[in-house]
């Protein structure tokens, strides 16, 4: 690759931005390694471990009269331990997956040489959005709003828990509760919003690339003009989707505790959430439907004309004349048989969808809901719904 082409692969989804720079200064990561495992341990210690320490010795109890203990609170485990771990570990998986897709555009090569400068400009714009200080400030504010919302719910609670003690004068947050609404929950939601923002930046970059001149091939064996590799990119987000779904499932489960839960309600919730997750990935991939459709239409017209010439020539050789519109003076020409190419082109799909990408992401999106639902409903019914949705 030339130096100009290599600039297209400069987009690293988990690098850059104020939060990344802060971690780099603290020695939590380096430019050549994200150190996702050690960072996951540190952030889990901050979000989940600190409330445990602040609540000692009561936080180690598995049973306390009238109070939900910390170690038995599924929301704390899901948001502060499972979700944060998933978001951290997902950074490396996402960055590797997306970088390999950009590299494939050049390795194939799929970009027309004349489109390289525009592609480089698009990547440069995407990097500016990825590193936006304003964007991360907005995410921080939204995360703080999640903490404020949590505080309101705890203050209005009529039962005691490790986070808030209910008394005659209302609820009073414990030290561990203040830490959870001021640090733990905002950290969880900040990582969630940050991941979603960076996926949006990636989505916009893909949609810009889709408008460039692409060297697509109608007869490519992947059945998608040579873009089949791109349909696999959602797999890079499996851990992120699992973490995001865990957070949402925990919030919904908390609201269902005091309600009459039915399998039909859970089914609708799971189906609705799955639709949202799939739309998240359909947004960037749908931009390639137009060039693939155009490719198929043009190729079918050219191959159709070629097939007409070939089969009329074959008909004349066999019968001595054409059955209809026989001019008797058509020049003999050696036309290759386009039948196999025609059939291959007719199977070209304009949708970048593969089962190998949808099934893992679907499972990652629905498993947290299935586990939460199994707490109130027969697990056989819950996992029957899960199986149906995964196999659709």
Secondary structure, DSSP 8 states (H G I E B T S, - for coil): --HHHHGGGG--TTS-SHHHHHHHHTTS-BTTB--HHHHHHHHHIIIIIHHHHHTTTGGG-S-BTTEE-GGG-HHHIIIIIIIHHHHHHHHHHHHHHHHHHHHHHHHTT-B-GGGHHHHHHHHHHHHHHHT-HHHHHHHHHHHHHHHHHHHHHHHT-SSEESSEEEETTEEEE-HHHHHIIIIIHHHHHHHHHHHHHHHHHHHHHHHHHHTS-B---TT-TTSSTT-GGGGGGGGGGHHHHHHHHHHHHHHHHHHHTTS---HHHHHHHHHHHHHHHHHHHHHHHTTHHHHHHHHHHHHHHHHHHHHHHHHHHHHHHHHSS-SSS--S----------HHHHHHHHT--SS---HHHHHHHHHHHHHHHHHHHTTTS-HHHHHHHHHHHHH-
